[in-house]
Amino acid sequence: MEYTGKGDPARSLALLWRTSERPSRKGKPELSVDRIVRAAIEVADAEGLGALSMRRVAEKLGVGTMSLYTYVPGKPELLDVMLDTVYGETARPEDVPGGWRGRLEQIARENWALYLRHPWLLQVATSRPVLGPHTTAKYEYELRAIDGIGLSDVEMDSVITLVTGFVHGAARGAVEALEAEKHTGMTDEQWWAAHAPFLHRISDVSRFPVASRVGEAAAEVYGSAHSPDHTFEFGLQRLLDGISLLVDSR
């Protein structure tokens, strides 16, 4: 697990807001903070956060490792800018049908897609938020989705935290399912097929009647013991139902 905010605050904020950036040295391959950050994101997307290092990013760019330090102080600051950069990818349309519920649903789906595009985000603890322009703009947009519907400012923050926290957990399950197939070389269907003969031998319907009934019904629908997509869709609607009760009470 990596943590945001580990770098030097002044240097991180200067990078995030691009308040200072040294130009390329004459005769060297042209570099910039943006190019370095994009290469780092590509490394993390393809190889995971564990593979990310200043040396690996330099290799990706075809330059010497030390040349990166002209632009980025180190990996902690680089990670902060990587997060802020990908947070800028979420779509933020002004007109979303369905009122506040439709707007929250759109926000949830954008966050869901972001995690699936960049699974390494799930390996970064963000309790200390990245104070960058894209992160701030994302938070502003999400809050505006429920502004003026009767909630207090603290409740608005709590609702956004609730929705994005739910998406984070659901996305973790989805990514883990994808990673399991990649690392084991077996699909869920293949895994269950391999274990089916043993399950029939050890299963005891009289001892576990509810688990047997529900597990069989779920497996028939999902084709597996678990469906990340169904978990996301079902959970999102129930979450919005609960928020609706709060809004209606006002």
C-alpha positions, 0 to 999 in steps of 0.5 A: 500500500502506498500513501499520498502526501508523503512528499515534501508539501511545498514541492508536491504543491508546486508540481500539482499546480505547475507553479514552477517547472524547469525547461529541458536542458539543451541537447537532452531529450525533451522532458516535462512534468506532464510527460514524466507523469504520463509515463509513470501512469502507463507503467502503473497501468501495465505493471502495477504500482509495485513496479513503479520507480523513478528508474522504471519511468526513466527506462520507459522514457529512454532517459537517465534516471537522474534527468527526472529529478530535474522535474520531479523531486522523487516518487512520493511527489510523483505519485501525488501528481499521478493521482491528480492527473487521472482524477482529471479523466472523469467526465463532468457533464452539466446536464444529467437527466434524473435530478440529483439521483441521476447525477450521483449515479453518473458520478458513481459510474465515472469513478467505477470506470476510473478504477477499472482503467487504473487498478493501481488506484486501489493500492493508494491510501488517500486519507490525506487528499491530494490537494491538486487542481483535478482533485479539487475540480472533481470534488467541486463537481461531485458536491454540485450534484447535490447542492440545493437539495436540502442537505447541510454542507456536512451531509453533502460531504458525507453523501459524496464520501459514502458514494465514492467509498462504496464504489471503491469497495465494489471496484476492489472486488472487480479488480481482484476477480480479474487479477485472480484469473490473470495470476492463476490462469483459470477463469471462475468457470474453470475453477468451479468446474475443477472443484465441483466433484469435491463440493458434491462430496462434502456439501451437506444440504441438511446442515447448510440449507440456506447457504446451499439454496442461495449459493445455488441460485446465485451461481445459476444467475452469475455463472460463478459465486460472485458477480462484481458487476451485479454487486455494483449495480445492486449496491448502487441502487440500494445506496441511492434509495437510502440517500433518497430517504434522507433527502425526502425527510427534508 
